[in-house]
């Protein structure tokens, strides 16, 4: 699997759980706990290094990709925009966990002519990933009740923590009243396919430890402790090797200046993310 981001580590976790399957992840970055310390783990610090300004780029955890000047943004701030593409294993700057709407997935299914992409068909896979924790009202205090649909999650779900904040701002109750007076509906969470209305969003936070939960702390750490999954970090995938039958048989990798080949018995999975997938050369798309 080329690149250890959100999708790459989720797929790696599920493949590694199969008996007799060996999985390797090639990732250009390192573990964010070492390169960014508490800033990547404490929920309240998720705003650090997340500004659209290129000045907010942290080179140890960010590839530093900057867009071409955007007309409106330039008028407001006179700067290009940073895309904040992760340069570490599965780090993300925000903690909010929200799924798309049923209508958006239906549109996707209609456009590609495949109804397996509808929200109802994808929901079982969504439910496999998170370990959902209901609101802790003993910590949140009175008046902090949340309307949510527990059916959006699976009681025996995966390792990714999804929860509601243990800190409830007093102003929130007044915001709710204002929304209701405006005629907005208090919907049952933002993970059931309906987004028209208002609701408190869930967070990818471990409610017991109070730390951020990512695909690295959940999917990867689970696999490292329970399978033979191998991570090649600080490594760049230079080339996918194909046979004469045009079948991918391996990946040429460079680690610390040393070039070697990882052979693929079954398949090579390219999971570089939305930004790198659009680039033209393989090393660029693999996180170089």
WORA-V324142 format. One record per residue. N is the residue number from 1. PSI is psi in whole degrees, -180 to 180 (NA if undefined). Layout:
<<N,PSI> <N,PSI>>
//
This chain:
<<1,120> <2,112> <3,130> <4,62> <5,-159> <6,-52> <7,-41> <8,-42> <9,-31> <10,-46> <11,-42> <12,-42> <13,-44> <14,-34> <15,-42> <16,-21> <17,-12> <18,130> <19,137> <20,4> <21,128> <22,135> <23,135> <24,139> <25,126> <26,120> <27,134> <28,-24> <29,-168> <30,-165> <31,128> <32,-21> <33,-29> <34,-40> <35,-18> <36,-2> <37,-140> <38,-24> <39,-31> <40,-3> <41,-30> <42,121> <43,-41> <44,-15> <45,14> <46,-13> <47,-14> <48,136> <49,30> <50,4> <51,149> <52,-13> <53,136> <54,-21> <55,-16> <56,3> <57,128> <58,106> <59,-22> <60,-19> <61,1> <62,135> <63,-12> <64,32> <65,130> <66,137> <67,168> <68,154> <69,130> <70,131> <71,-53> <72,-44> <73,-40> <74,-36> <75,-36> <76,-43> <77,-11> <78,27> <79,153> <80,176> <81,134> <82,137> <83,-15> <84,69> <85,123> <86,131> <87,19> <88,179> <89,105> <90,56> <91,145> <92,147> <93,-15> <94,160> <95,-5> <96,136> <97,105> <98,135> <99,159> <100,172> <101,158> <102,-39> <103,-37> <104,-38> <105,-34> <106,-40> <107,-41> <108,-49> <109,-41> <110,-39> <111,-36> <112,-3> <113,35> <114,106> <115,-2> <116,-12> <117,4> <118,158> <119,-41> <120,-31> <121,-29> <122,-24> <123,-43> <124,-33> <125,-37> <126,-42> <127,-20> <128,-29> <129,-46> <130,150> <131,99> <132,136> <133,128> <134,164> <135,139> <136,92> <137,-20> <138,-27> <139,-32> <140,-31> <141,174> <142,151> <143,12> <144,23> <145,143> <146,135> <147,119> <148,161> <149,106> <150,-18> <151,-13> <152,-10> <153,162> <154,130> <155,-28> <156,37> <157,-170> <158,-164> <159,-11> <160,120> <161,129> <162,127> <163,177> <164,151> <165,139> <166,-9> <167,123> <168,117> <169,133> <170,-31> <171,-18> <172,-38> <173,-35> <174,-34> <175,-40> <176,-46> <177,-40> <178,-43> <179,-44> <180,-40> <181,-27> <182,-3> <183,11> <184,148> <185,136> <186,99> <187,163> <188,70> <189,175> <190,27> <191,5> <192,11> <193,-4> <194,125> <195,-3> <196,110> <197,-158> <198,152> <199,159> <200,133> <201,152> <202,160> <203,148> <204,74> <205,136> <206,110> <207,-22> <208,-48> <209,-24> <210,21> <211,162> <212,142> <213,126> <214,177> <215,-21> <216,-47> <217,-20> <218,-76> <219,-47> <220,-48> <221,-36> <222,-44> <223,-38> <224,-30> <225,-10> <226,3> <227,-176> <228,17> <229,132> <230,130> <231,125> <232,88> <233,165> <234,38> <235,142> <236,126> <237,114> <238,-32> <239,136> <240,128> <241,131> <242,148> <243,176> <244,-24> <245,10> <246,36> <247,132> <248,123> <249,-5> <250,-177> <251,132> <252,124> <253,148> <254,125> <255,120> <256,40> <257,-5> <258,128> <259,137> <260,173> <261,131> <262,121> <263,140> <264,118> <265,-40> <266,-58> <267,163> <268,127> <269,124> <270,115> <271,59> <272,-8> <273,170> <274,-34> <275,-52> <276,-26> <277,-28> <278,-6> <279,164> <280,-28> <281,150> <282,-49> <283,-37> <284,-44> <285,-14> <286,10> <287,25> <288,NA>>
//
